[in-house]
Amino acid sequence: MISVRDDGGLRVLVLDRADKANALTAAMLAALADAVGQAAAEGVPALVLTGAGRVFSAGADLGEMGQGLGASPVWSQAAGALARFPGLTVAALNGTLAGGAFGLALACDLRVCVPGAEFFYPVMARGYLPQRDDPKRLAALVGPSRARMILLAGARIGAGEAQAWGLVDAVAEDAMAAARALCGPALAAGAHGAAIKALF
């Protein structure tokens, strides 16, 4: 349910459960953490995370949430692997981003989305807590008040507003093509890109 492909030196990881809006299971999150770790071990200079179909991810699989997925360490393992990846990471948001899937996108260095993407994190409505690092990462991008708008007031925002808030860095009809273009300099730089990223 995590597809891996190489594209001219670029490692592409795909949330590949389109029939379920790429809802995240424990197995998917563990596989994602492993795939990111493998890419790091291989010295891959740039990585793109995207989704299959028309939605990036609807968030956690609700069936597994009822079995304790919300409190599982696999969330922080997957997001932590992305955050620690030494090269450039770009989330190519091919559609709507919801719930716990926020953590994966927030852990990437950059985010691009399609014009029709929507962003919401309905933890208040569903009685769950957000993943531990998500509020701080979200606030670092959009500021504390707008982070509270999303997490506490349940705001649902579109692509243009997400870009204006700083949640996404670019909006493009083809998010994957835009992500690939952003990764071009990192691919050309190789290990030098990791050295620059380490300065942040």
C-alpha positions as CSV (number, residue, x, y, z in Angstrom):
1,M,0.0,0.0,0.0
2,I,3.1,2.2,-0.2
3,S,4.4,2.2,-3.8
4,V,8.1,3.1,-4.4
5,R,9.6,4.2,-7.7
6,D,12.7,6.0,-8.9
7,D,12.5,8.8,-11.4
8,G,15.9,10.0,-12.6
9,G,17.4,9.9,-9.1
10,L,14.3,11.1,-7.4
11,R,12.6,8.7,-5.0
12,V,8.8,8.8,-5.2
13,L,6.7,7.3,-2.4
14,V,3.0,6.9,-3.1
15,L,0.2,6.4,-0.6
16,D,-1.4,3.7,-2.8
17,R,-4.9,2.9,-1.5
18,A,-7.0,5.0,-3.8
19,D,-10.1,2.9,-3.3
20,K,-10.2,4.1,0.3
21,A,-9.0,7.7,-0.4
22,N,-5.6,6.6,0.8
23,A,-6.8,6.3,4.4
24,L,-3.8,5.5,6.5
25,T,-3.4,2.1,8.3
26,A,-0.7,1.1,10.8
27,A,0.8,-1.1,8.1
28,M,1.0,1.8,5.7
29,L,2.6,4.1,8.2
30,A,5.2,1.5,9.2
31,A,5.9,0.8,5.5
32,L,6.3,4.5,4.8
33,A,8.8,4.9,7.7
34,D,10.8,1.9,6.4
35,A,10.8,3.3,2.8
36,V,12.0,6.7,3.9
37,G,14.7,5.1,6.1
38,Q,15.8,3.0,3.1
39,A,16.0,6.1,0.9
40,A,18.2,7.8,3.5
41,A,20.5,4.8,3.8
42,E,20.9,4.8,0.0
43,G,21.9,8.5,0.0
44,V,18.9,9.5,-2.2
45,P,19.2,13.3,-2.5
46,A,15.5,14.1,-2.9
47,L,12.2,12.4,-2.1
48,V,8.6,13.1,-3.1
49,L,5.6,11.9,-1.1
50,T,2.3,11.8,-3.0
51,G,-1.0,9.9,-3.2
52,A,-2.7,7.7,-5.7
53,G,-5.9,8.8,-7.4
54,R,-7.7,12.1,-6.7
55,V,-7.1,12.5,-2.9
56,F,-3.7,12.8,-1.1
57,S,-5.2,11.1,2.0
58,A,-8.4,11.2,4.0
59,G,-6.4,10.7,7.2
60,A,-6.5,7.7,9.5
61,D,-8.5,4.6,8.6
62,L,-11.5,5.0,10.8
63,G,-11.8,1.2,11.4
64,E,-8.3,1.1,12.8
65,M,-8.9,4.2,14.8
66,G,-11.5,2.2,16.7
67,Q,-8.7,-0.3,17.4
68,G,-6.3,2.2,18.9
69,L,-4.5,3.5,15.8
70,G,-4.7,7.1,17.0
71,A,-2.4,6.4,20.0
72,S,0.0,4.2,18.0
73,P,3.7,5.3,17.8
74,V,3.7,4.5,14.0
75,W,2.5,8.1,13.4
76,S,5.5,9.7,14.9
77,Q,7.8,7.0,13.3
78,A,6.5,7.9,9.8
79,A,6.5,11.6,10.3
80,G,9.8,11.5,12.2
81,A,11.5,9.5,9.3
82,L,10.4,12.2,6.9
83,A,11.6,15.1,9.2
84,R,15.0,13.4,9.7
85,F,15.5,12.6,6.0
86,P,18.8,14.3,5.1
87,G,17.8,15.3,1.6
88,L,15.0,17.4,0.3
89,T,11.5,16.2,0.9
90,V,8.4,17.5,-1.0
91,A,4.8,16.6,-0.4
92,A,3.0,16.6,-3.8
93,L,-0.6,17.0,-2.6
94,N,-2.6,15.6,-5.5
95,G,-5.9,16.3,-3.7
96,T,-7.4,16.9,-0.3
97,L,-5.4,16.5,2.8
98,A,-7.3,15.5,6.0
99,G,-6.8,14.5,9.6
100,G,-3.7,12.6,10.6
101,A,-2.3,12.8,7.1
102,F,-1.4,16.4,7.9
103,G,1.5,15.1,10.0
104,L,3.2,13.5,6.9
105,A,2.9,16.7,4.8
106,L,4.0,18.9,7.7
107,A,7.1,16.8,8.2
108,C,8.2,17.5,4.6
109,D,10.4,20.4,3.7
110,L,8.1,21.7,1.1
111,R,4.5,21.2,0.0
112,V,2.8,21.8,-3.4
113,C,-0.9,21.1,-4.1
114,V,-3.4,21.1,-6.9
115,P,-6.0,23.9,-7.1
116,G,-8.8,21.7,-6.0
117,A,-7.2,20.5,-2.8
118,E,-8.8,21.2,0.6
119,F,-7.2,21.0,4.0
120,F,-8.9,20.1,7.3
121,Y,-8.1,18.3,10.5
122,P,-11.4,17.3,12.2
123,V,-10.0,16.1,15.6
124,M,-12.4,18.3,17.5
125,A,-15.5,16.9,15.8
126,R,-14.4,13.3,16.2
127,G,-13.1,13.4,19.7
128,Y,-9.4,12.6,19.0
129,L,-6.2,14.4,19.8
130,P,-3.9,15.5,16.9
131,Q,-0.6,13.7,16.6
132,R,1.9,15.0,19.1
133,D,4.1,17.0,16.8
134,D,1.4,18.3,14.4
135,P,0.3,21.4,16.3
136,K,3.9,22.7,16.6
137,R,4.8,22.0,13.0
138,L,1.5,23.5,11.8
139,A,2.0,26.6,14.0
140,A,5.6,27.0,12.7
141,L,4.2,27.3,9.1
142,V,0.9,29.3,9.5
143,G,1.3,30.9,13.0
144,P,-0.5,29.9,16.2
145,S,-3.8,31.6,15.5
146,R,-4.3,30.0,12.1
147,A,-3.1,26.6,13.6
148,R,-5.9,27.0,16.2
149,M,-8.4,27.9,13.4
150,I,-7.6,24.5,11.8
151,L,-7.3,22.4,14.9
152,L,-9.8,24.0,17.4
153,A,-12.3,25.8,15.1
154,G,-12.3,23.1,12.5
155,A,-11.5,25.4,9.6
156,R,-11.6,23.9,6.2
157,I,-9.5,25.8,3.8
158,G,-8.9,25.7,0.0
159,A,-5.6,25.7,-1.9
160,G,-5.4,29.5,-2.4
161,E,-5.9,30.2,1.3
162,A,-3.5,27.4,2.2
163,Q,-0.8,29.1,0.1
164,A,-1.6,32.5,1.5
165,W,-1.3,31.1,5.0
166,G,2.0,29.4,4.3
167,L,0.7,25.9,4.6
168,V,1.6,25.1,1.0
169,D,4.5,26.6,-1.0
170,A,3.0,26.4,-4.4
171,V,-0.3,25.6,-6.2
172,A,0.0,23.8,-9.6
173,E,-2.3,21.8,-11.9
174,D,0.2,19.0,-11.8
175,A,1.5,18.7,-8.3
176,M,3.9,15.9,-9.1
177,A,5.5,17.9,-12.0
178,A,5.9,20.9,-9.7
179,A,7.5,18.8,-7.0
180,R,9.9,17.2,-9.5
181,A,10.9,20.7,-10.6
182,L,11.6,21.8,-7.0
183,C,13.8,18.7,-6.5
184,G,15.9,19.4,-9.6
185,P,18.6,21.5,-7.9
186,A,18.8,19.0,-5.0
187,L,19.3,16.1,-7.5
188,A,22.0,18.0,-9.3
189,A,23.7,18.9,-6.0
190,G,23.7,15.4,-4.6
191,A,25.2,15.2,-1.1
192,H,25.9,19.0,-1.0
193,G,22.1,19.5,-0.7
194,A,22.1,17.4,2.5
195,A,24.9,19.5,3.9
196,I,22.9,22.7,3.3
197,K,19.8,21.2,4.8
198,A,21.8,20.3,7.9
199,L,22.4,24.0,8.5
200,F,18.7,24.7,9.2
